[in-house]
Amino acid sequence: MRPLQISPETAVKLAKELNIPIEHLMHMPQHILLQKLAQLAKQDKGQRDPDQSQHQDQSPQSEQS
């Protein structure tokens, strides 16, 4: 298996975000990396969306009143 074809800057950033050694990242199968990135994006979205979802939930209620 050949190493991932990503830039050194991207590799460093991903290793830091995923909290794994850069050596593990570079030799990680692509489908596993994609799964981890999807999980990271989901967590990141979950941290941002609660404020937006509260505003969206309150809007229809205020219109019905």
SETORLUM-798756 format. One record per residue: x, y, z of N, C-alpha, C, CB in turn; residue number from 1; residue in three letters. Coordinates in Angstrom, 1 decimal, always signed. Glycine has a CB too. Layout:
// SETORLUM-798756
atom npx X	npy Y	npz Z	capx X	capy Y	capz Z	cpx X	cpy Y	cpz Z	cbpx X	cbpy Y	cbpz Z	num NUM	residu Ala
...
// end
This chain:
// SETORLUM-798756
atom npx +0.9	npy -1.2	npz +0.0	capx +0.0	capy +0.0	capz +0.0	cpx +0.9	cpy +1.2	cpz +0.0	cbpx -1.0	cbpy +0.0	cbpz +1.2	num 1	residu Met
atom npx +0.6	npy +2.2	npz -0.8	capx +1.4	capy +3.4	capz -0.9	cpx +0.8	cpy +4.5	cpz +0.1	cbpx +1.5	cbpy +4.0	cbpz -2.3	num 2	residu Arg
atom npx +1.7	npy +5.4	npz +0.5	capx +1.2	capy +6.4	capz +1.4	cpx +0.2	cpy +7.3	cpz +0.8	cbpx +2.4	cbpy +7.3	cbpz +1.9	num 3	residu Pro
atom npx -0.6	npy +8.0	npz +1.6	capx -1.6	capy +8.9	capz +1.1	cpx -0.9	cpy +10.0	cpz +0.3	cbpx -2.4	cbpy +9.5	cbpz +2.2	num 4	residu Leu
atom npx -1.6	npy +10.5	npz -0.7	capx -1.1	capy +11.6	capz -1.6	cpx -1.6	cpy +12.9	cpz -1.1	cbpx -1.4	cbpy +11.3	cbpz -3.1	num 5	residu Gln
atom npx -1.1	npy +13.4	npz +0.0	capx -1.6	capy +14.7	capz +0.6	cpx -0.3	cpy +15.5	cpz +0.9	cbpx -2.4	cbpy +14.5	cbpz +1.8	num 6	residu Ile
atom npx -0.5	npy +16.8	npz +0.9	capx +0.6	capy +17.7	capz +1.2	cpx +1.1	cpy +17.5	cpz +2.6	cbpx +0.2	cbpy +19.1	cbpz +0.9	num 7	residu Ser
atom npx +2.3	npy +17.9	npz +2.9	capx +2.8	capy +17.8	capz +4.3	cpx +2.0	cpy +18.7	cpz +5.3	cbpx +4.3	cbpy +18.2	cbpz +4.3	num 8	residu Pro
atom npx +1.6	npy +19.9	npz +4.8	capx +0.8	capy +20.8	capz +5.6	cpx -0.5	cpy +20.1	cpz +6.0	cbpx +0.6	cbpy +22.1	cbpz +4.9	num 9	residu Glu
atom npx -1.1	npy +19.5	npz +5.0	capx -2.4	capy +18.8	capz +5.3	cpx -2.2	cpy +17.7	cpz +6.2	cbpx -3.0	cbpy +18.4	cbpz +3.9	num 10	residu Thr
atom npx -1.2	npy +16.9	npz +6.0	capx -0.9	capy +15.8	capz +6.9	cpx -0.7	cpy +16.2	cpz +8.3	cbpx +0.3	cbpy +15.0	cbpz +6.4	num 11	residu Ala
atom npx +0.0	npy +17.3	npz +8.6	capx +0.2	capy +17.8	capz +9.9	cpx -1.1	cpy +18.2	cpz +10.5	cbpx +1.3	cbpy +18.9	cbpz +9.9	num 12	residu Val
atom npx -1.9	npy +18.9	npz +9.8	capx -3.1	capy +19.4	capz +10.3	cpx -4.1	cpy +18.3	cpz +10.6	cbpx -3.8	cbpy +20.4	cbpz +9.3	num 13	residu Lys
atom npx -4.2	npy +17.3	npz +9.7	capx -5.1	capy +16.2	capz +9.9	cpx -4.6	cpy +15.4	cpz +11.1	cbpx -5.1	cbpy +15.3	cbpz +8.7	num 14	residu Leu
atom npx -3.3	npy +15.1	npz +11.3	capx -2.8	capy +14.4	capz +12.4	cpx -3.2	cpy +15.1	cpz +13.7	cbpx -1.3	cbpy +14.2	cbpz +12.3	num 15	residu Ala
atom npx -3.0	npy +16.4	npz +13.7	capx -3.4	capy +17.1	capz +14.9	cpx -4.9	cpy +17.0	cpz +15.2	cbpx -2.9	cbpy +18.6	cbpz +14.8	num 16	residu Lys
atom npx -5.7	npy +17.2	npz +14.2	capx -7.2	capy +17.2	capz +14.4	cpx -7.7	cpy +15.8	cpz +14.8	cbpx -7.9	cbpy +17.7	cbpz +13.1	num 17	residu Glu
atom npx -7.1	npy +14.8	npz +14.2	capx -7.5	capy +13.4	capz +14.5	cpx -6.8	cpy +12.8	cpz +15.7	cbpx -7.2	cbpy +12.5	cbpz +13.3	num 18	residu Leu
atom npx -5.8	npy +13.6	npz +16.3	capx -5.1	capy +13.2	capz +17.5	cpx -4.4	cpy +11.8	cpz +17.3	cbpx -6.0	cbpy +13.1	cbpz +18.7	num 19	residu Asn
atom npx -3.7	npy +11.7	npz +16.1	capx -3.0	capy +10.5	capz +15.8	cpx -1.6	cpy +10.9	cpz +15.3	cbpx -3.7	cbpy +9.6	cbpz +14.8	num 20	residu Ile
atom npx -0.6	npy +10.0	npz +15.5	capx +0.8	capy +10.3	capz +14.9	cpx +0.7	cpy +10.5	cpz +13.4	cbpx +1.8	cbpy +9.2	cbpz +15.4	num 21	residu Pro
atom npx +1.5	npy +11.3	npz +12.9	capx +1.6	capy +11.6	capz +11.5	cpx +2.0	cpy +10.3	cpz +10.7	cbpx +2.5	cbpy +12.8	cbpz +11.1	num 22	residu Ile
atom npx +2.8	npy +9.5	npz +11.3	capx +3.2	capy +8.3	capz +10.6	cpx +2.0	cpy +7.3	cpz +10.4	cbpx +4.3	cbpy +7.6	cbpz +11.4	num 23	residu Glu
atom npx +1.1	npy +7.3	npz +11.4	capx -0.1	capy +6.5	capz +11.3	cpx -1.0	cpy +7.0	cpz +10.2	cbpx -0.8	cbpy +6.3	cbpz +12.6	num 24	residu His
atom npx -1.1	npy +8.3	npz +10.2	capx -2.0	capy +9.0	capz +9.2	cpx -1.5	cpy +8.7	cpz +7.8	cbpx -2.0	cbpy +10.5	cbpz +9.4	num 25	residu Leu
atom npx -0.2	npy +8.8	npz +7.5	capx +0.3	capy +8.6	capz +6.2	cpx +0.1	cpy +7.2	cpz +5.7	cbpx +1.8	cbpy +9.0	cbpz +6.2	num 26	residu Met
atom npx +0.1	npy +6.2	npz +6.6	capx -0.1	capy +4.8	capz +6.1	cpx -1.5	cpy +4.3	cpz +6.4	cbpx +1.0	cbpy +4.0	cbpz +6.8	num 27	residu His
atom npx -2.4	npy +5.2	npz +6.7	capx -3.8	capy +4.7	capz +7.0	cpx -4.5	cpy +4.5	cpz +5.7	cbpx -4.5	cbpy +5.8	cbpz +7.8	num 28	residu Met
atom npx -5.2	npy +3.4	npz +5.6	capx -6.0	capy +3.2	capz +4.3	cpx -7.0	cpy +4.4	cpz +4.1	cbpx -6.8	cbpy +1.9	cbpz +4.4	num 29	residu Pro
atom npx -7.1	npy +4.7	npz +2.8	capx -7.9	capy +5.9	capz +2.5	cpx -9.4	cpy +5.8	cpz +3.0	cbpx -7.9	cbpy +6.0	cbpz +1.0	num 30	residu Gln
atom npx -10.0	npy +4.6	npz +2.9	capx -11.4	capy +4.5	capz +3.4	cpx -11.5	cpy +4.7	cpz +4.9	cbpx -11.9	cbpy +3.1	cbpz +3.0	num 31	residu His
atom npx -10.5	npy +4.3	npz +5.7	capx -10.5	capy +4.6	capz +7.1	cpx -10.3	cpy +6.1	cpz +7.4	cbpx -9.4	cbpy +3.8	cbpz +7.8	num 32	residu Ile
atom npx -9.4	npy +6.7	npz +6.6	capx -9.2	capy +8.1	capz +6.8	cpx -10.5	cpy +8.9	cpz +6.5	cbpx -8.1	cbpy +8.6	cbpz +5.9	num 33	residu Leu
atom npx -11.2	npy +8.5	npz +5.4	capx -12.5	capy +9.2	capz +5.1	cpx -13.5	cpy +9.0	cpz +6.2	cbpx -13.0	cbpy +8.6	cbpz +3.8	num 34	residu Leu
atom npx -13.6	npy +7.8	npz +6.8	capx -14.5	capy +7.6	capz +7.9	cpx -14.2	cpy +8.5	cpz +9.1	cbpx -14.4	cbpy +6.1	cbpz +8.4	num 35	residu Gln
atom npx -12.9	npy +8.6	npz +9.4	capx -12.5	capy +9.5	capz +10.5	cpx -12.8	cpy +10.9	cpz +10.2	cbpx -11.0	cbpy +9.3	cbpz +10.8	num 36	residu Lys
atom npx -12.6	npy +11.4	npz +9.0	capx -12.9	capy +12.7	capz +8.6	cpx -14.4	cpy +13.0	cpz +8.7	cbpx -12.4	cbpy +13.0	cbpz +7.2	num 37	residu Leu
atom npx -15.2	npy +12.0	npz +8.3	capx -16.6	capy +12.2	capz +8.4	cpx -17.1	cpy +12.3	cpz +9.8	cbpx -17.3	cbpy +11.0	cbpz +7.7	num 38	residu Ala
atom npx -16.5	npy +11.5	npz +10.7	capx -16.8	capy +11.6	capz +12.1	cpx -16.4	cpy +12.9	cpz +12.7	cbpx -16.1	cbpy +10.5	cbpz +12.9	num 39	residu Gln
atom npx -15.2	npy +13.4	npz +12.3	capx -14.7	capy +14.7	capz +12.7	cpx -15.7	cpy +15.8	cpz +12.3	cbpx -13.3	cbpy +15.0	cbpz +12.2	num 40	residu Leu
atom npx -16.1	npy +15.8	npz +11.0	capx -17.0	capy +16.8	capz +10.5	cpx -18.4	cpy +16.7	cpz +11.2	cbpx -17.2	cbpy +16.6	cbpz +9.0	num 41	residu Ala
atom npx -18.8	npy +15.5	npz +11.5	capx -20.1	capy +15.4	capz +12.2	cpx -20.0	cpy +16.0	cpz +13.6	cbpx -20.5	cbpy +13.9	cbpz +12.3	num 42	residu Lys
atom npx -18.9	npy +15.7	npz +14.3	capx -18.7	capy +16.3	capz +15.7	cpx -18.6	cpy +17.8	cpz +15.6	cbpx -17.4	cbpy +15.8	cbpz +16.3	num 43	residu Gln
atom npx -17.9	npy +18.3	npz +14.6	capx -17.7	capy +19.8	capz +14.4	cpx -19.1	cpy +20.4	cpz +14.1	cbpx -16.7	cbpy +20.0	cbpz +13.3	num 44	residu Asp
atom npx -19.8	npy +19.8	npz +13.3	capx -21.2	capy +20.3	capz +12.9	cpx -22.1	cpy +20.3	cpz +14.1	cbpx -21.8	cbpy +19.5	cbpz +11.8	num 45	residu Lys
atom npx -22.0	npy +19.2	npz +14.9	capx -22.8	capy +19.1	capz +16.1	cpx -22.5	cpy +20.2	cpz +17.2	cbpx -22.6	cbpy +17.8	cbpz +16.8	num 46	residu Gly
atom npx -21.2	npy +20.6	npz +17.2	capx -20.9	capy +21.7	capz +18.1	cpx -21.4	cpy +23.1	cpz +17.6	cbpx -19.3	cbpy +21.7	cbpz +18.3	num 47	residu Gln
atom npx -21.5	npy +23.2	npz +16.4	capx -22.0	capy +24.5	capz +15.8	cpx -23.5	cpy +24.6	cpz +15.7	cbpx -21.4	cbpy +24.8	cbpz +14.5	num 48	residu Arg
atom npx -24.2	npy +23.5	npz +15.4	capx -25.6	capy +23.6	capz +15.1	cpx -26.6	cpy +23.8	cpz +16.3	cbpx -25.9	cbpy +22.3	cbpz +14.4	num 49	residu Asp
atom npx -26.2	npy +23.4	npz +17.5	capx -27.3	capy +23.5	capz +18.5	cpx -27.8	cpy +25.0	cpz +18.6	cbpx -26.7	cbpy +23.2	cbpz +19.9	num 50	residu Pro
atom npx -27.0	npy +26.0	npz +18.5	capx -27.6	capy +27.3	capz +18.5	cpx -28.5	cpy +27.6	cpz +17.4	cbpx -26.4	cbpy +28.4	cbpz +18.5	num 51	residu Asp
atom npx -28.1	npy +27.1	npz +16.2	capx -29.0	capy +27.4	capz +15.0	cpx -30.3	cpy +26.6	cpz +15.1	cbpx -28.2	cbpy +27.0	cbpz +13.7	num 52	residu Gln
atom npx -30.2	npy +25.3	npz +15.6	capx -31.4	capy +24.5	capz +15.7	cpx -32.4	cpy +25.0	cpz +16.7	cbpx -31.0	cbpy +23.0	cbpz +16.0	num 53	residu Ser
atom npx -31.9	npy +25.7	npz +17.7	capx -32.8	capy +26.3	capz +18.7	cpx -33.5	cpy +27.4	cpz +18.1	cbpx -32.0	cbpy +26.8	cbpz +19.9	num 54	residu Gln
atom npx -32.9	npy +28.2	npz +17.3	capx -33.5	capy +29.3	capz +16.6	cpx -34.5	cpy +28.9	cpz +15.6	cbpx -32.5	cbpy +30.2	cbpz +15.9	num 55	residu His
atom npx -34.2	npy +27.8	npz +14.9	capx -35.1	capy +27.2	capz +13.9	cpx -36.3	cpy +26.6	cpz +14.6	cbpx -34.4	cbpy +26.2	cbpz +13.1	num 56	residu Gln
atom npx -36.1	npy +26.0	npz +15.7	capx -37.2	capy +25.3	capz +16.5	cpx -38.2	cpy +26.4	cpz +17.0	cbpx -36.7	cbpy +24.4	cbpz +17.6	num 57	residu Asp
atom npx -37.6	npy +27.5	npz +17.5	capx -38.5	capy +28.6	capz +18.1	cpx -39.2	cpy +29.4	cpz +17.0	cbpx -37.6	cbpy +29.5	cbpz +18.9	num 58	residu Gln
atom npx -38.7	npy +29.5	npz +15.8	capx -39.4	capy +30.3	capz +14.8	cpx -40.8	cpy +29.8	cpz +14.5	cbpx -38.5	cbpy +30.3	cbpz +13.6	num 59	residu Ser
atom npx -40.9	npy +28.5	npz +14.2	capx -42.3	capy +28.0	capz +13.8	cpx -43.3	cpy +28.1	cpz +15.0	cbpx -42.2	cbpy +26.5	cbpz +13.4	num 60	residu Pro
atom npx -42.8	npy +28.0	npz +16.2	capx -43.7	capy +28.1	capz +17.4	cpx -44.2	cpy +29.5	cpz +17.5	cbpx -42.9	cbpy +27.6	cbpz +18.6	num 61	residu Gln
atom npx -43.3	npy +30.4	npz +17.3	capx -43.7	capy +31.8	capz +17.5	cpx -44.7	cpy +32.2	cpz +16.4	cbpx -42.5	cbpy +32.8	cbpz +17.5	num 62	residu Ser
atom npx -44.6	npy +31.6	npz +15.2	capx -45.5	capy +32.0	capz +14.1	cpx -46.9	cpy +31.4	cpz +14.4	cbpx -45.0	cbpy +31.4	cbpz +12.8	num 63	residu Glu
atom npx -47.0	npy +30.2	npz +15.0	capx -48.2	capy +29.6	capz +15.3	cpx -49.0	cpy +30.3	cpz +16.4	cbpx -48.0	cbpy +28.1	cbpz +15.7	num 64	residu Gln
atom npx -48.3	npy +30.9	npz +17.3	capx -48.9	capy +31.6	capz +18.5	cpx -49.8	cpy +32.8	cpz +18.1	cbpx -47.9	cbpy +32.0	cbpz +19.5	num 65	residu Ser
// end
